[in-house]
Amino acid sequence: MTERVVLAYSGGLDTSVAIGWIAEETGAEVIAVAVDVGQGGEDLDVIRKRALDCGAVEAEVADAKDEFAEEYCLPAIKANALYMDRYPLVSALSRPTIVKHLVAAAQKHGATTVAHGCTGKGNDQVRFEAGIVALAPGLKCIAPVRDYAMTRDKAIAFCEQKNLPIATTKKSPYSIDQNVFGRAVETGFLEDIWNAPIEGCCRTPVQDFALQGGGIGQSARRGPESRSGMAGITPSDNGVARSTAGRAGSQACGGHVRPTLTSRQRPVKQEPVVVLPSSADRNPLPSGRGGRQKRQVEQRCAGANWSTTGSSPRSSAPSTASSTRRTST
């Protein structure tokens, strides 16, 4: 029986080329799985058809926006999960949602390997692979860009040689990761601390929304049952917060972060929907031992989800009892 590989598919050049690339390198059949966590762009049916046209034997798409918002984003907001006391977990939180669907597809189709499009730089490779082996220890992981040296130039050449139905226009200088929780932008010239973000780095906030009753932070923190004050808006409808907070100036944050495996990075993040409720809850910080313990729990939750997250923030925060024992020693 021919081995099968499940590929985390985005519909872009790299993962479209990876379908044929993996088939040639391993001799395996490729099953493409696209998971929508609010990144926007093309319709899921268009992405599914492209995967099949590029050589996938099967292609699945999953609309996981509400799942991601309910099971990961809201608990992270309630936990004040800010990595390094500053950065909301935009990319880190979405990976377990995607991994869960990849593993489910692998088990459904009898695949032995899961492939992703991460490079050898940064934390995403760790997030995907730690999550995969946590849910299914018997699955293998491969990353064509990292493992088979699939450079951008090689990907374009392969695409043109195979006449794949995907555009090969000049790549944006930015690496953009976006979902319902926010948006993270990285690029080479931002690694230099003297370089400020330039035009096109940050998204202009949408101006067509208006907050109707209640507060963004209060509604997010109280949970789904309190959404009547936001005119029926679901957790994944984060455009309201992006618009309102953007007009108020809560638009972006940036600075150096510490990846697990490689050198420091300097992303620019836009997450007013996360920063607003967190800021409201953290200022003023409760005084005394309770305030210190609260901050420690928040930071441990954020740190656990930043690098090798495999579960939701609900299961990442330590118990009060264990935290108290460590604080008192």
N, C-alpha and C positions, 0 to 999 in steps of 0.2 A: 504494500500500500504506500502510495506517495505521501511523504510528510507534508504537513501543512503549517503555514506561518500566518499568524494574525498580525496585521500591520495597523498601527495607529495612524489613520489617514486624515489629512487635512484638506485635500483637494488641490494643494499647491504643487509647484514644480518638484520639490525634493521628494515628497512622498509619492507623487505620481510616478516619478522615475524609479523610486525604490521598489515598486511592484515588479517591474521587469528585471531590475538589478538583482533583487533577492532571488527571483526565479532562476536567473542565469548562474548566480554564485553558489546557490545551495541545491538547485534542482527541485525545490519545494513548490507547492501550490500556495498562492497568496490570497488571503481573505482580508479585505479592507474593511475597517471599522471606523466610522466617523462619529464623533460625539460632540454635540452642540451644547456648550456651556455658556453661550451668550457671546461668542466671538464675532458674530455678525458675518457679513459677506454673502456668499452664494446660497441658493436654496439647497436643502439637503438632498432632494431628488436629483438635482444637477450634479452634485458631488458624487452621489452613488453611481450615476450613469458614467461619469468620467472614470471612476475606479474600474468599472467593468470594461470600458473601452481601452484602458491602459493594461489590461491583462489579468485582473483579479478574477478568480473563479467564483467568488462570492463577494458581495458588498452589503454591509449593514450600516444604517444610520440610526442614531438615537438622539432624541430631543431631551436633554438632561438638564435644561435650565432650571426648572422648578425644583428638581431633585437636588441640584447643586446648591441652590439658594437656601432651601429649607434645611438640608442636612449638614451643610458646611458653613455657608456664609453667616446665617443667623447665629449659630453657636459661637463662631469666631468673634462676632460683634459683641455678644454677651460676655465672652471671656476676655475682651480687650486684647486680643491676640496680635500684638504689634512686635515684630522681630526687631531686636536691638532697641526696643522701646520707641520705635518710630515707624517701621514699615508694615503696612497691612499685607496679608499673605495672599496676594492676587494669584500668582502662578502656583504657589505651593498648595493652596487649597483645592484648586481644580484638578490636580493630577490624580488624587485618589478616586474621584468620580470617573475620570476617563479610564483609569486602570481597572476599576470594577467592571466596566463594560467590556474591556479588552479580555479580561480573564473569563468572563461569562461566555464570550464568543469563542474563545479557545476551547473551553470545555464543551460547548455545544457542537463545534465542528471537528472535534478530535485533533486539534492542533497541538504540536509539541513545543512551539516557540512563539514568542511575542516580539515584534519588532517595533521600534519607535524611531523618530527622526531627530533625536538629540545629537548634538556634537559632543566632543570630549571636554568641552568647557562648561563650567557652571553646574548648578545643582539639579537640573531637570533629569539628567541621566540617572542620578541617584534616586530621585523621587519615583520615577517610573519603575526602575528595576527593584528597588526595595519594596514597593507596593505590590508588584507582580509576584515576587517570591514569597511575600507574606501571605498572600491569598492563595497561591498555588505553588508550593515549593518545587514541584516537579517540572515546572515550565522553564525553558531556557529563554534568554533575552539576547537580542542582537540589535545593533544600531548601525545601519549601512553607512551613514556619514562618518561615523567614528571608526567602525570596524573594518570597512572596505575602502576607506579613503575616498569616499564619493564626494569630491569637491564640486563647487558650483559649476565650474567650467566643464567638468566631466558629465555632470547632470544635464547641462544644456546640449552637449554633444550627443549624449545618449538619446535625449528627447528628439532631437532632429533626425538622428539616424533611424529611430523606430517610428518616426512620424506620429508621436503621441499627441493627443488633443489637449494640449496645455500651452499657454503662452510662455515664451522665453524672453520677455522684455527685461530691460536692466532692472536689477534688484534695488529696492529701496535701501538707503543707507541705514535704516533703522531695523532692529529686530523688535517686533511689536507683539506682545501677548495681551489679549483682551478677553474679558468675560463679564458676566453680570456683576461681579464684585469690583471691577476696576480695570485699569490698563497700565501695563509696564512697558517702558521703551528703553532699549539699550542700543548703543552703537559705539564704534571704535573711538571716535573723537571725544566722546563724553568721558572716557577713561582719564583724560587730562583734566584735572580739577580746575584749570583756568578757562576751560571752554564751557560756555553756557549753552543750554538747549537752543536750537535755531528753529525757524519757521517749519512747520510740518511735524515737529516732534510731539507737541501736545494737541489733543483734539479740542476744537472749539465747543464749548458747552451748548447743548440744544436749547433754544430760546422759547420753544413752543409749549413748555410744561409750566404748570403753576401748582404750588403746594396748596392743597385744599383741606384745611383743618388739621389739628394734631401736629406732632413734630416728628421729623425723620428719626432722630435718635430714640425718642420715646417709643415710637411704633416698632422699630427694629428690636429694641431691647425687651419690650413686653412680649413680643412674639406674634405669630400669625393671627391670634385671636383678637388683636387690637387694631387690625387694619381697617376697621370701619371708618376711622378718622382720616384715612388717606384715600377715600373714594374708591375702595375696592382694589387698590393696587396690590399686586402680589410681590413677594420678595424679589423675584427675578425682574420686575419692572423698575429697574434702578435708574432709569432716565430722569425721573422726577428729582431725585436727590442730586444727580449729576448736574442738572440744569440749575436748580435753586442754589446749591452750594457753589457752583461755578460762578454764578453771578455775584455771590457774596465774597468771592475771593479764595474759597477753599478749593483750589484747583489741582495743585501738584506738589509733590515733595521729592527731594532727590538727595543723593549723598552716596558715599562708599558703603558697600556691604561686603560681607565675607562669605564667599562660596565655600562649600565643603571641600572641594577637590582642587580648585585652581586659585589664581590670583584674585585680588579684590576687584569688584565691579562697581559701576556707578550708574544705576538705573534712574530714570525719571518715572515717577508713578503718579497716576491720577486716580484717586479713590475718595472723593468727598463723601460718598455714601458710607464709607467705613470710618473715616477720620472724624466726622461730625459727632456721631454718638459716642465714640471712644473718648474724644476730647471732653465732651459734656460730662462723662462719668468720672474721668480721671482728675478733673479740676473742680474744686479742690480735692486733693487726695486725703482720705481719712488719716488722722494722726495716730501715732502710737503703733503698737505691735500689729494690730489688725490691718492698718494701712500698709505696713511693710510686708506682711504675709500676703496680702492681696496682690501687691505688685510682683512678688516672687512667683506666685502661681501663674499670673498672666504671662510673665516672661518665659517660664518653663513650657507653658502651653504653646506659645509662639515659636520657641526654639525647636520643640519637637516636631512641629508641622513645617518648619522652614526647610529643613535639610532632607530628612528621610521619612516624610510623612506617609503613613499607610492607613490612617484612620481619621475620623472626624474630630474636631476640637472637643467634642463631648467626652471622648475617651482619652484625650491627651493631658487634660488637667489633673494634677495629683489630688488625692483626697486631702481634706483639711487636716485630718489627724496626722498623716505622714508629714505634711508640710510643717505643722507645728513642732513636731519632734526635731526636724532638721534645723528649724530656726532657733530652737532653744539650746542647741549644742555649741 
